Structures are given as structure tokens and as C-alpha cells.
Amino acid sequence: MKKLSLKSIVYLFSIIGLVSGTTAGVLIGILLANLPPVDMLTCYKPAAQTVVFDKESNAIGQYYDERRLVLRRDEIPDRVIQSLLAAEDRLFYEHGGFDLKGIARALISNLKNRGISQGGSTITQQVARLMFLTNERTFSRKIKEALLTLLIERKFSKDEIITIYLNQSCFGHGAFGIEAAAKTFFNKSTGDLTVPESALLMSLLKNPTRFSPIKYPDRSKESRNRVLVRMSDAGFISREDLTVWLDEAMNINPDVQQGFIAPYFVEEIRRTLEVELGQEMLLKGGLRVRSTLDSRHQDCANRAIQQGLESYRERHPDADAIQAALISMRPASGDITAMVGGSSFRATQFNRAVQAKRQPGSSIKPFLYLAALMDGYTPSTIIMDSPYTYKDPATGRLWSPGNYDRHYRGPVTLRRSLEESLNVPTAKLVEKIGINKFLDVARRAGIQSELPPYPSTVLGAGEVTLIELTNAYATLASGGLKVRPRMILGVEDRDGRTIYKQDVSIQEVLPPVPCFQLAGILEGAVKRGTAWRAKGLERPVAAKTGTTDDCTNAWFIGFTPDLVVGVWIGFDVNQSMGHDETGSKAAGPVFTEFLKSVLQGEPVQEFHAPQGIEFKDVCYESGFLASPRCPIVIHEAYSINNPPKTICPVH
């Protein structure tokens, strides 16, 4: 315990002398009995913001009630301390808690004004006020402040006091503490602050609003320069440096929100952690959230979405409310590597990647074809593409689906029907397979939304979210292994203890052989069918488009062996995007641009066949074993129990 200095004792008695002796004694006794325990500062843990990091430990977002990042004394450079001393309390390391000259100046001013108009407070006094008191201008509060100041000076070292002060103070624009202020105004850490930058931050302490460099740059620069002059007078900086720094531009970060690259992703994590950990812990606990985000993927996603929206607006100059969403994830782990939930997070925080339910159009069809493959069909099974009317046995209603181009092709293989996204053969297939088998496969793959049990559902009449549809495609990509999408690798408290994490969750839900066959068909959709826009990637890609009636929703979902990507484009209201704004035209370029950027320089990966697969060269048109005369021959995957045995009779 440090002994009270003579100056401290003199100051205390000068306060006591402001009231009568008997009254003062009683008052001091009452105040001492009701003072808060300063020992609580030994466990000083202020409300601190939670920071979200990507998988490479780069900060991508934050949650806070008070935006604060707590530092230790050894993390605060001397130049920052010196600028604080010059701005607030030059003799801090010399006095015992009170600046007697400052007190004398304040006392004279207060007597002249017949009230308390000037404080003359030291850093220790300000800590006492910040931590335990209010800002009311009364003599009783000043006495409490004096007593607390004495106790704080006895209990804590100067470095401990000044560290508490710098972590606790408000610098404006939601920044509490020096580290948050450095990141807010200069987008850098405290350790990287220059002398002029340090001086500017310390100049804000008197009145963060009045001297805000964002709102009042000229006034702020003058205030900064006054601190620099005081630093020079105190011998902290040279006159030569002062001359240079007085003219230095402030270079303030224009965006106090820092413009993080993945706001929808960060917001979705917030929604999860608020449920799991509670709002109090999330906003004030100083947590570190390690996420699955790949910032390079996210940057590619942002650019692909913006390019896609700009292209659409060029085609439709009056359509300024168009929206888009994108999700990419690893099929092996469920890790989400990028997420875009709309055209602008500032305009609307509604996340269309996870919250919006839309009709999927033909992008839901693969799960019917998978059900057929599981039921003994092969990619070469023939279905007739011809006029068709279905009568609902329950209601008696008639349904006559048509192909998008209104043409019929006659006998087509299962492969060709899905590659070209033909509606009529698909409708006939669901009648043969049964709607319940389709619904079961879709649910097992990852579609959680309740789909209506009607044949039109296989053409996209139900509603799903982008994340669940992308997750269902991930099940196809992984050969029938369903993974739970995850965004959070782990959450650590301020002491480094892991308090929450999302483990990898894998379930074997579908047989691998038909999943591999379906992936091969979707590769064909890229090579010859509606997903042709991804052909330019020049690597194995399986994909499917989706377009709803009147082009109200455009989808493009697909995968490589290592990455699954889902893209949606449309309006928030049920509004047509325009004639021929299909999944291929509107969403396809976004999908392709994203994967092109992400996979640039990456080795080409092939889809690996599981056990139980046998490859045969077959005629694309007939589905039979290829003859030398067949114009298009493909290397088709079959179950070893069901390969074709007949040579093509057509050619």
C-alpha cells in the first residue's frame, strides 16, 4: 500500500474546509461508509465488443453495446501515453492523485461563478468518476470523487490507473477505449498509431462530439494541434517534428463502420450466438468468434453479385430494386465459405440467402431423378416427351404441363430430360415414381421446408431457402453424405476458453451410386444443357438451373468435387424480372464468375466413382451401347447390377 503524500492530505483537508467542521466530519463518515469498493478494479473487465474472424484470423465483424477492445499496458506505446499526459494530466506520474495548481485554478473560477464550472480533474479523478460516479456538478459528488481518488491511488499503480482510463474512456462514434478508437478513426491498431494520430484521439476526450473529426474536421485538427504543442512544451516531441506534424493531414477513415466484407454472414452468426449465449454475453463479453468464412471467396462473391446485378440493370434500366443472394460451402464439412444476402446490407439487413423462401423452379428436379435412379431407373431409361394431362385422383383437377420452349422431342433418355430440363417427361416420371418418394429424397438430402405433395412440386411449385437447397446439393456432391451447414468453428471468452463451437455433423442419408450417376447427369447439363454457362470453367462442374413462372425467380445451383455454390436472383416481391430472364441468363453468370475467380490457379479435381459403378460408352440419343455410327457417344455410369447390354438399334 502506498502512503498518502503531503499534497494529497492538503487537498483532502481543503475539501473538508468547504463545510463546517462538525457537518464535514459526519458527511465524510457517511460518504466513506457508502463508497463503492475500489477493489473491484483489480478484476477490471469492462464491457468489451465481440470480434468475428475469418478462417485466417482476419477480423470481419464485431458486436457491441459499447464498441470496446481491451488492451494491456504493454500493448500501449509510450507516444500514446505521452499524448494523453499532454492532453489531460501532464504531472500524472508525479502527483498523488490531485493537481493542486489545477485545483487552485478551478477553485478561483468556481468562486467567481458562485458554483462549480471548472474541474481541474486528474486522470485518477476521472477514473473514479468513470467507474463509480456520475457527472453531476455537486460538492457531495466532488467529495466522493476525492475520497475514491485517494483510495485508487493507494491501491493501484500509475500504469494500472492509466490503462483503465484508456480502456474505459469514450472517444465518440461508438468507440469506447483506445483500441476501438484507433480502429474506428484510422482503421489500425493502437500500436500502429503515429504521434499526430495519438494526439488527435486524446484531443477527443474533452468532448468527443464537439471535436469529432468526422463531423467537424477543422475544429478537430485545431484541437489535435493544441495537444501536439503541449507535447512539445513537455519535451515529448521536438520542435522540428512539431512544425511538420502541425500541417499533417488527419487521414480519417471515412467509414466508421469499417465496411466489413461479409455483413450478412456476420449478422447470421449474431442471430445464432444471441440464442446460444445470450445478448449480454454477445455484446459485452469480449468474445472471439472463429468462423468458416474464406475472405478471398467472400470478395469473389461480392464482385460476382455486383457484376451480375449491374448486367441485369443494363438490360432493365428501370429495375433498381433487383436483389441477389449467394452461398458457397464445402460439401465435406458443411463450412460456409461465402455468403451474400442481398444487393446492399446498409439498405436492408434481410438475408435472402437464409431467410427468404422462394419457388425453386427446375432446380428442385434432380431429387426426383435421384429417386428414380434409386428405384432402378438408369440414366438411359427412355421417357416420352409428348403432350400429357394428369388428373388428380383426389380432386379431379386436370394438369397439363408444357416444356419451356413449347416443343416436344419424342423419346428421350432420363439424362437428356434432366440436362435440358424438360417439364413433360419430368411430370410423367413423378407419376410413375410417386410424389412421396420424391419428397422423401428431397427431405433426406436437406430440404427442410414443407413441400406440397402435388406433382407440380417437382417443377418447382413449393418454396425453399437458398441455404437449404445448396445444402441438399452438397449431399449430392458428397455421394449421399449430408452435412450440417456451419459458420462457427469456435467461440472463446476473453480468457481464451472455448465456450461454444459447431462440430462437423455428417450423416449417410442416400446411396452413393445413384448420387454419383446424378452428378454425372448434372455435368452433362453444363456440357450440353441449360447450365451451359458454366462450361467455360473448363473443369468438372455439375449444375442445374431453375426458373419460375413468368421469370420471377432465377436459380443456378452446382458443385465441383470440393465446393457447392447456390445463386438466386429476383425481386423481394413476386414480380417478373422480364422476358427470358432465366436461371441461366440471370444467375448463371454470377455462378460462373464466382467459381472462375475462386478456382483460378487451383488444381483440377475429378468426381471419384464409388464402388458399385460400371462405365459404358453409350449413344446419347438412344441410351443403348454405342455403335461406330452413333453421332454422340458418352461415357455413362451404371450400377454394376444394371448396365445396358444391347447395341444401339437406332444407328
DRENRO-938265 format. One line per 3 residues: number of its first residue (from 1); their letters; for each residue z, y, x of C-alpha. Coordinates in steps of 0.05 Angstrom, whole numbers. Example, Ala and Ser with C-alpha at 12.3 -4.5 7.8 and 13.67 -1.06 7.14 Angstrom:
DRENRO-938265
1	AS	156 -90 246 | 143 -21 273
//
This chain:
DRENRO-938265
1	MKK	0 0 0 | -18 68 27 | 35 123 29
4	LSL	24 186 -12 | 2 244 31 | 37 311 30
7	KSI	-24 342 -3 | -21 291 -59 | 52 305 -71
10	VYL	40 380 -72 | -17 371 -122 | 27 328 -167
13	FSI	83 380 -168 | 33 435 -181 | 12 398 -244
16	IGL	84 387 -265 | 97 462 -256 | 48 478 -311
19	VSG	100 457 -362 | 175 466 -367 | 219 421 -324
22	TTA	252 380 -379 | 188 373 -421 | 149 355 -359
25	GVL	197 300 -340 | 195 269 -409 | 119 277 -412
28	IGI	109 244 -344 | 153 186 -363 | 116 175 -428
31	LLA	48 180 -394 | 68 132 -338 | 91 81 -389
34	NLP	25 85 -426 | -24 88 -368 | -74 31 -364
37	PVD	-63 -17 -305 | -106 3 -247 | -100 -68 -220
40	MLT	-157 -86 -267 | -204 -52 -217 | -190 -109 -169
43	CYK	-231 -152 -217 | -282 -97 -228 | -341 -127 -265
46	PAA	-377 -73 -304 | -428 -88 -358 | -489 -107 -318
49	QTV	-560 -118 -340 | -592 -187 -342 | -654 -195 -300
52	VFD	-711 -244 -313 | -751 -271 -254 | -816 -309 -249
55	KES	-821 -376 -213 | -830 -339 -147 | -766 -297 -157
58	NAI	-802 -233 -174 | -768 -190 -227 | -808 -190 -292
61	GQY	-759 -162 -343 | -689 -141 -360 | -640 -138 -418
64	YDE	-583 -88 -421 | -536 -48 -463 | -527 -4 -401
67	RRL	-581 -16 -351 | -539 -33 -290 | -546 -74 -227
70	VLR	-481 -80 -187 | -481 -73 -111 | -431 -86 -56
73	RDE	-412 -31 -7 | -452 -65 49 | -514 -61 5
76	IPD	-510 15 0 | -538 53 60 | -499 109 94
79	RVI	-552 160 76 | -537 147 2 | -462 155 14
82	QSL	-474 219 52 | -517 248 -3 | -462 232 -53
85	LAA	-409 265 -9 | -452 327 -2 | -464 330 -77
88	EDR	-396 312 -104 | -338 309 -54 | -351 326 19
91	LFY	-279 313 40 | -272 247 3 | -255 206 64
94	EHG	-204 258 87 | -162 276 26 | -113 233 -12
97	GFD	-148 237 -78 | -146 313 -91 | -185 371 -61
100	LKG	-133 426 -60 | -183 481 -46 | -225 457 -104
103	IAR	-164 454 -148 | -146 525 -130 | -216 549 -147
106	ALI	-213 512 -213 | -143 538 -229 | -163 610 -218
109	SNL	-224 601 -262 | -185 567 -317 | -131 622 -317
112	KNR	-185 675 -322 | -217 638 -381 | -150 621 -413
115	GIS	-170 548 -417 | -199 491 -377 | -270 510 -360
118	QGG	-276 482 -289 | -253 416 -260 | -259 411 -185
121	STI	-253 335 -191 | -258 289 -131 | -294 222 -133
124	TQQ	-228 186 -143 | -211 231 -202 | -279 217 -231
127	VAR	-268 142 -223 | -202 149 -261 | -238 186 -316
130	LMF	-298 139 -318 | -257 76 -320 | -196 95 -362
133	LTN	-202 163 -396 | -246 207 -439 | -279 273 -422
136	ERT	-234 315 -467 | -212 381 -435 | -137 380 -446
139	FSR	-77 387 -399 | -49 319 -420 | -114 285 -400
142	KIK	-112 322 -333 | -41 297 -321 | -62 226 -338
145	EAL	-121 233 -291 | -76 258 -235 | -28 201 -242
148	LTL	-84 149 -245 | -116 182 -184 | -52 173 -144
151	LIE	-47 101 -166 | -120 86 -149 | -114 118 -80
154	RKF	-52 76 -66 | -84 11 -89 | -156 15 -63
157	SKD	-193 34 0 | -241 92 2 | -301 45 6
160	EII	-277 6 -54 | -269 71 -94 | -337 99 -76
163	TIY	-371 32 -91 | -340 30 -160 | -363 101 -172
166	LNQ	-435 88 -152 | -439 25 -195 | -407 58 -255
169	SCF	-440 127 -259 | -495 146 -308 | -559 173 -278
172	GHG	-597 183 -343 | -655 148 -377 | -612 87 -390
175	AFG	-596 76 -316 | -523 61 -300 | -506 51 -227
178	IEA	-544 69 -165 | -587 6 -162 | -613 14 -233
181	AAK	-626 88 -219 | -666 72 -156 | -709 22 -194
184	TFF	-717 68 -254 | -737 132 -218 | -770 104 -155
187	NKS	-784 31 -171 | -748 8 -108 | -681 -18 -87
190	TGD	-623 26 -63 | -631 1 8 | -703 29 9
193	LTV	-686 99 -15 | -704 157 31 | -657 215 43
196	PES	-693 261 -7 | -693 206 -59 | -619 194 -48
199	ALL	-606 268 -55 | -645 272 -119 | -605 215 -151
202	MSL	-539 246 -131 | -561 312 -160 | -566 278 -228
205	LKN	-492 262 -231 | -470 331 -254 | -515 328 -315
208	PTR	-567 272 -319 | -601 304 -380 | -606 375 -353
211	FSP	-633 354 -285 | -677 296 -308 | -737 291 -261
214	IKY	-777 261 -318 | -765 318 -367 | -751 377 -320
217	PDR	-785 364 -253 | -779 435 -226 | -705 441 -244
220	SKE	-693 372 -215 | -727 389 -149 | -684 452 -142
223	SRN	-621 411 -155 | -644 359 -103 | -656 413 -52
226	RVL	-586 441 -62 | -558 373 -43 | -603 370 18
229	VRM	-578 437 41 | -506 414 33 | -523 351 73
232	SDA	-549 395 128 | -487 440 125 | -444 379 132
235	GFI	-482 354 192 | -511 293 157 | -583 314 170
238	SRE	-616 361 219 | -644 429 204 | -713 404 224
241	DLT	-711 347 174 | -684 394 121 | -744 440 129
244	VWL	-792 382 119 | -754 349 61 | -746 412 21
247	DEA	-821 413 9 | -828 338 -2 | -856 316 -69
250	MNI	-809 275 -112 | -859 219 -128 | -822 197 -191
253	NPD	-842 131 -224 | -878 156 -286 | -858 96 -328
256	VQQ	-782 89 -333 | -793 22 -368 | -828 -3 -305
259	GFI	-887 -33 -342 | -869 -106 -332 | -929 -152 -336
262	APY	-903 -202 -387 | -865 -165 -442 | -879 -216 -496
265	FVE	-856 -273 -452 | -792 -235 -433 | -778 -218 -505
268	EIR	-786 -291 -526 | -735 -311 -473 | -688 -258 -501
271	RTL	-693 -288 -570 | -676 -356 -542 | -617 -334 -499
274	EVE	-588 -290 -553 | -579 -353 -595 | -556 -397 -537
277	LGQ	-509 -348 -501 | -495 -291 -549 | -516 -218 -547
280	EML	-454 -195 -509 | -466 -242 -451 | -541 -228 -450
283	LKG	-535 -152 -450 | -474 -142 -406 | -464 -207 -366
286	GLR	-508 -190 -306 | -545 -256 -313 | -603 -280 -270
289	VRS	-656 -317 -311 | -705 -361 -272 | -767 -371 -314
292	TLD	-830 -413 -312 | -877 -353 -311 | -931 -351 -258
295	SRH	-944 -277 -247 | -1014 -290 -220 | -1030 -328 -283
298	QDC	-1000 -273 -325 | -1041 -220 -290 | -1104 -261 -302
301	ANR	-1084 -269 -375 | -1073 -194 -385 | -1141 -178 -355
304	AIQ	-1177 -232 -394 | -1147 -209 -460 | -1163 -136 -447
307	QGL	-1234 -153 -427 | -1243 -196 -489 | -1216 -141 -535
310	ESY	-1259 -88 -502 | -1321 -131 -511 | -1304 -141 -585
313	RER	-1293 -66 -594 | -1361 -52 -562 | -1392 -97 -615
316	HPD	-1349 -66 -670 | -1330 6 -651 | -1290 18 -715
319	ADA	-1246 -43 -707 | -1188 -14 -667 | -1134 -60 -696
322	IQA	-1161 -125 -668 | -1108 -170 -637 | -1107 -228 -589
325	ALI	-1059 -279 -560 | -1060 -328 -502 | -1014 -384 -477
328	SMR	-1022 -427 -415 | -977 -485 -399 | -970 -545 -354
331	PAS	-982 -610 -392 | -938 -649 -343 | -876 -606 -352
334	GDI	-886 -560 -411 | -877 -500 -366 | -908 -438 -397
337	TAM	-943 -401 -340 | -971 -341 -380 | -963 -311 -449
340	VGG	-996 -253 -484 | -974 -239 -555 | -1017 -181 -575
343	SSF	-1060 -123 -552 | -1001 -77 -537 | -926 -93 -534
346	RAT	-910 -19 -540 | -948 -15 -605 | -917 -77 -635
349	QFN	-868 -129 -609 | -893 -182 -659 | -912 -241 -616
352	RAV	-975 -273 -643 | -971 -329 -593 | -907 -358 -623
355	QAK	-892 -323 -688 | -959 -317 -725 | -984 -374 -768
358	RQP	-1059 -375 -776 | -1111 -424 -802 | -1137 -463 -741
361	GSS	-1207 -477 -766 | -1241 -533 -729 | -1192 -532 -671
364	IKP	-1149 -580 -713 | -1205 -632 -718 | -1190 -670 -653
367	FLY	-1128 -700 -684 | -1169 -733 -739 | -1217 -761 -688
370	LAA	-1158 -786 -647 | -1131 -821 -709 | -1200 -854 -718
373	LMD	-1201 -877 -645 | -1131 -905 -654 | -1156 -941 -717
376	GYT	-1211 -979 -680 | -1268 -929 -681 | -1305 -915 -616
379	PST	-1340 -852 -591 | -1405 -886 -611 | -1387 -902 -683
382	IIM	-1441 -875 -730 | -1425 -828 -787 | -1477 -799 -835
385	DSP	-1486 -724 -834 | -1514 -716 -904 | -1495 -680 -969
388	YTY	-1427 -702 -993 | -1380 -688 -1050 | -1308 -711 -1052
391	KDP	-1269 -719 -1117 | -1194 -712 -1111 | -1165 -772 -1147
394	ATG	-1101 -734 -1165 | -1132 -671 -1194 | -1204 -690 -1206
397	RLW	-1228 -629 -1168 | -1293 -633 -1130 | -1301 -612 -1057
400	SPG	-1370 -605 -1024 | -1362 -584 -951 | -1420 -559 -911
403	NYD	-1436 -551 -837 | -1432 -482 -806 | -1508 -478 -796
406	RHY	-1521 -509 -865 | -1564 -564 -834 | -1556 -639 -836
409	RGP	-1571 -685 -778 | -1571 -754 -809 | -1535 -809 -770
412	VTL	-1492 -781 -714 | -1440 -812 -668 | -1367 -795 -672
415	RRS	-1376 -760 -605 | -1433 -716 -628 | -1398 -699 -693
418	LEE	-1338 -670 -656 | -1378 -639 -599 | -1420 -600 -649
421	SLN	-1360 -591 -696 | -1397 -618 -757 | -1358 -610 -822
424	VPT	-1392 -661 -866 | -1382 -722 -820 | -1311 -699 -809
427	AKL	-1298 -697 -884 | -1326 -766 -892 | -1284 -791 -834
430	VEK	-1219 -766 -865 | -1236 -803 -930 | -1244 -867 -891
433	IGI	-1184 -858 -845 | -1137 -827 -895 | -1104 -759 -893
436	NKF	-1036 -788 -878 | -1059 -819 -812 | -1087 -751 -791
439	LDV	-1022 -715 -810 | -981 -767 -772 | -1022 -760 -708
442	ARR	-1020 -684 -712 | -945 -684 -721 | -933 -734 -664
445	AGI	-977 -692 -618 | -936 -629 -630 | -957 -594 -695
448	QSE	-891 -575 -726 | -917 -533 -784 | -922 -568 -851
451	LPP	-996 -583 -863 | -1021 -593 -934 | -1041 -666 -949
454	YPS	-1111 -649 -971 | -1178 -668 -939 | -1195 -594 -928
457	TVL	-1137 -591 -879 | -1178 -628 -826 | -1227 -569 -828
460	GAG	-1171 -520 -815 | -1142 -503 -884 | -1069 -507 -861
463	EVT	-1032 -457 -817 | -1004 -466 -747 | -979 -423 -689
466	LIE	-1016 -417 -624 | -959 -446 -584 | -954 -510 -626
469	LTN	-1029 -521 -625 | -1031 -510 -550 | -973 -558 -542
472	AYA	-1009 -610 -584 | -1070 -604 -538 | -1023 -614 -479
475	TLA	-1005 -681 -509 | -1078 -700 -507 | -1085 -675 -435
478	SGG	-1026 -717 -412 | -1051 -781 -443 | -1004 -782 -503
481	LKV	-941 -755 -469 | -912 -698 -510 | -874 -645 -471
484	RPR	-828 -592 -500 | -853 -522 -481 | -803 -488 -436
487	MIL	-796 -419 -408 | -728 -421 -375 | -714 -460 -311
490	GVE	-642 -437 -307 | -593 -380 -322 | -540 -361 -271
493	DRD	-480 -317 -284 | -461 -261 -236 | -422 -311 -194
496	GRT	-483 -356 -184 | -461 -411 -232 | -515 -443 -276
499	IYK	-494 -434 -348 | -558 -454 -384 | -624 -489 -369
502	QDV	-682 -522 -405 | -696 -591 -376 | -764 -623 -377
505	SIQ	-769 -664 -441 | -824 -718 -444 | -838 -768 -500
508	EVL	-892 -821 -503 | -919 -808 -573 | -992 -830 -572
511	PPV	-1031 -886 -537 | -1065 -865 -472 | -1132 -899 -482
514	PCF	-1155 -862 -545 | -1126 -797 -516 | -1170 -806 -454
517	QLA	-1230 -821 -498 | -1218 -758 -539 | -1211 -717 -475
520	GIL	-1280 -743 -454 | -1309 -722 -521 | -1280 -653 -513
523	EGA	-1310 -649 -444 | -1376 -662 -480 | -1361 -603 -526
526	VKR	-1362 -560 -463 | -1425 -592 -435 | -1466 -595 -499
529	GTA	-1426 -569 -558 | -1391 -509 -588 | -1345 -499 -527
532	WRA	-1405 -488 -481 | -1379 -421 -457 | -1331 -458 -411
535	KGL	-1388 -494 -377 | -1392 -440 -323 | -1325 -462 -295
538	ERP	-1363 -520 -261 | -1304 -567 -263 | -1277 -618 -313
541	VAA	-1254 -579 -375 | -1242 -606 -445 | -1242 -555 -501
544	KTG	-1252 -542 -575 | -1268 -480 -615 | -1242 -460 -683
547	TTD	-1270 -411 -733 | -1241 -399 -803 | -1280 -378 -865
550	DCT	-1312 -310 -860 | -1293 -308 -786 | -1222 -285 -799
553	NAW	-1193 -325 -740 | -1225 -345 -674 | -1195 -400 -631
556	FIG	-1212 -432 -564 | -1164 -486 -540 | -1175 -531 -480
559	FTP	-1148 -561 -416 | -1161 -583 -345 | -1121 -641 -317
562	DLV	-1067 -591 -296 | -1068 -533 -345 | -1074 -524 -421
565	VGV	-1097 -457 -449 | -1098 -432 -520 | -1132 -367 -543
568	WIG	-1132 -334 -612 | -1167 -270 -634 | -1164 -238 -702
571	FDV	-1130 -185 -745 | -1058 -184 -769 | -1085 -181 -840
574	NQS	-1134 -231 -870 | -1196 -192 -851 | -1264 -215 -826
577	MGH	-1279 -199 -753 | -1353 -194 -770 | -1413 -239 -777
580	DET	-1418 -293 -724 | -1352 -274 -691 | -1337 -348 -679
583	GSK	-1285 -381 -635 | -1340 -390 -583 | -1363 -317 -584
586	AAG	-1297 -280 -593 | -1245 -325 -559 | -1289 -366 -512
589	PVF	-1299 -310 -460 | -1224 -298 -456 | -1210 -372 -444
592	TEF	-1265 -377 -392 | -1247 -313 -355 | -1174 -333 -352
595	LKS	-1188 -402 -323 | -1241 -375 -276 | -1191 -327 -246
598	VLQ	-1133 -376 -245 | -1172 -434 -215 | -1210 -394 -163
601	GEP	-1201 -428 -96 | -1164 -487 -128 | -1190 -558 -114
604	VQE	-1229 -591 -169 | -1189 -644 -207 | -1216 -701 -248
607	FHA	-1187 -733 -310 | -1160 -801 -289 | -1173 -860 -334
610	PQG	-1113 -902 -355 | -1111 -977 -354 | -1150 -1009 -410
613	IEF	-1212 -965 -403 | -1282 -993 -390 | -1341 -946 -377
616	KDV	-1411 -959 -403 | -1476 -920 -398 | -1498 -908 -469
619	CYE	-1551 -870 -507 | -1524 -803 -531 | -1564 -805 -595
622	SGF	-1552 -876 -619 | -1487 -896 -584 | -1516 -963 -561
625	LAS	-1522 -986 -489 | -1574 -943 -454 | -1644 -967 -442
628	PRC	-1691 -936 -389 | -1725 -897 -446 | -1663 -863 -474
631	PIV	-1672 -787 -463 | -1597 -771 -456 | -1550 -822 -424
634	IHE	-1476 -811 -418 | -1420 -849 -382 | -1376 -865 -441
637	AYS	-1304 -891 -442 | -1287 -951 -485 | -1227 -994 -496
640	INN	-1236 -1059 -458 | -1227 -1093 -525 | -1284 -1057 -559
643	PPK	-1344 -1039 -514 | -1416 -1036 -540 | -1458 -1098 -528
646	TIC	-1526 -1081 -558 | -1583 -1045 -523 | -1607 -982 -557
649	PVH	-1654 -1002 -614 | -1680 -931 -623 | -1711 -922 -554
//
